[in-house]
Amino acid sequence: MLAADGYLLGSPVNFGYMSGALKHFFDSTFLAVGGALDPSGAAGESAGVTNGRPYGLWMHGRYDLTGGVRAVQSIVGALGWKQSYDVLAVLGAVGPDEEAAAYELGATIAALLST
């Protein structure tokens, strides 16, 4: 993670929240990469080595994705990462349009990192 130039994050959204695996990833790396919270628990000013790096995010679920997206954006905000493409939020079945949107998300993040 420290050596990466950017990040493409994704998760199913069950019960209105990101997956346990993605949450564990953040929990186990947050302080090591410079995540910052102010005394109230809100995102603080990150001075970590990953500060300013681009990220993209996809989320998939059957119902409401709002809580999952909000939770991830809160954490990456405290890491100082910069959202570099619209969140790909997919409700229900994944079809050709969603696959094309996922390709566009990945290609955009890759293009940003290749310059």
C-alpha positions as a printed Julia matrix, in Angstrom:
115×3 Matrix{Float64}:
   0.0    0.0     0.0
   2.81   2.41    0.8
   4.43   1.79   -2.58
   1.23   2.23   -4.6
   0.75   5.43   -6.6
  -3.04   5.26   -6.31
  -5.88   3.01   -5.28
  -8.97   1.39   -6.76
 -11.28   0.39   -3.93
 -14.39  -1.73   -4.13
 -16.85  -3.51   -1.93
 -20.22  -5.13   -1.78
 -22.62  -3.21    0.43
 -24.58  -5.4     2.8
 -26.68  -3.99    5.62
 -25.77  -0.47    4.5
 -22.02  -0.72    5.07
 -18.78  -1.7     3.32
 -17.55  -5.29    3.53
 -15.71  -6.51    6.59
 -12.66  -7.17    4.43
 -12.41  -3.55    3.26
 -13.07  -2.31    6.79
 -10.3   -4.58    8.11
  -7.96  -3.24    5.43
  -8.57   0.31    6.62
  -8.45  -0.63   10.32
  -5.11  -2.38    9.97
  -3.37   0.26    7.84
  -4.94   3.61    8.77
  -2.37   4.89   11.28
   0.6    3.31    9.5
  -0.06   5.37    6.36
  -0.77   8.63    8.13
  -4.51   8.68    8.64
  -5.52  11.64   10.8
  -8.54  12.29   12.99
  -9.16  15.39   15.06
 -10.26  15.07   18.71
 -13.92  14.84   17.67
 -13.2   11.88   15.38
 -13.62  13.89   12.18
 -11.06  13.73    9.38
  -8.02  15.78   10.25
  -5.12  16.98    8.11
  -3.18  13.91    6.97
   0.58  14.21    6.76
   1.1   10.56    5.81
   3.14   9.33    2.88
  -0.03   8.42    0.94
  -1.58  11.88    1.33
  -2.8   13.29   -1.98
  -2.8   10.0    -3.88
  -5.72   9.38   -6.26
  -8.39   6.77   -5.67
 -11.46   5.39   -7.36
 -14.34   3.55   -5.71
 -16.96   1.04   -6.79
 -19.75  -0.28   -4.57
 -22.38  -2.9    -5.34
 -25.5   -3.91   -3.44
 -29.16  -4.7    -3.7
 -30.62  -1.82   -1.71
 -29.12   1.37   -0.29
 -25.43   2.08   -0.95
 -25.37   5.44    0.82
 -23.9    4.27    4.14
 -21.17   2.2     2.5
 -20.09   5.0     0.18
 -20.17   7.57    2.98
 -18.06   5.36    5.27
 -15.35   4.77    2.66
 -15.23   8.44    1.68
 -14.9    9.43    5.32
 -11.93   7.12    5.82
 -10.12   8.07    2.61
 -10.71  11.72    3.46
  -8.86  11.2     6.73
  -6.06   9.54    4.73
  -5.87  12.6     2.49
  -6.54  10.63   -0.69
  -8.14  12.48   -3.62
 -11.22  11.13   -5.36
 -10.26  10.99   -9.02
 -13.4    9.66  -10.66
 -17.11   9.45   -9.86
 -18.09   6.66   -7.48
 -19.46   3.69   -9.39
 -22.52   2.75   -7.34
 -24.35  -0.27   -8.74
 -27.71  -1.39   -7.37
 -29.01  -4.8    -8.39
 -27.86  -6.88  -11.31
 -24.6   -6.14  -13.1
 -25.05  -5.85  -16.84
 -23.12  -4.54  -19.83
 -23.61  -0.88  -18.89
 -22.23  -1.45  -15.4
 -19.32  -3.45  -16.78
 -18.5   -0.6   -19.18
 -18.66   1.89  -16.31
 -16.31  -0.29  -14.25
 -13.88  -0.46  -17.16
 -14.01   3.34  -17.47
 -13.34   3.75  -13.74
 -10.32   1.44  -13.81
  -8.98   2.91  -17.05
  -9.25   6.46  -15.7
  -7.32   5.65  -12.52
  -4.71   3.76  -14.56
  -4.34   6.69  -16.97
  -3.86   9.12  -14.08
  -1.07   6.94  -12.72
   0.72   6.5   -16.04
   1.42  10.18  -16.62
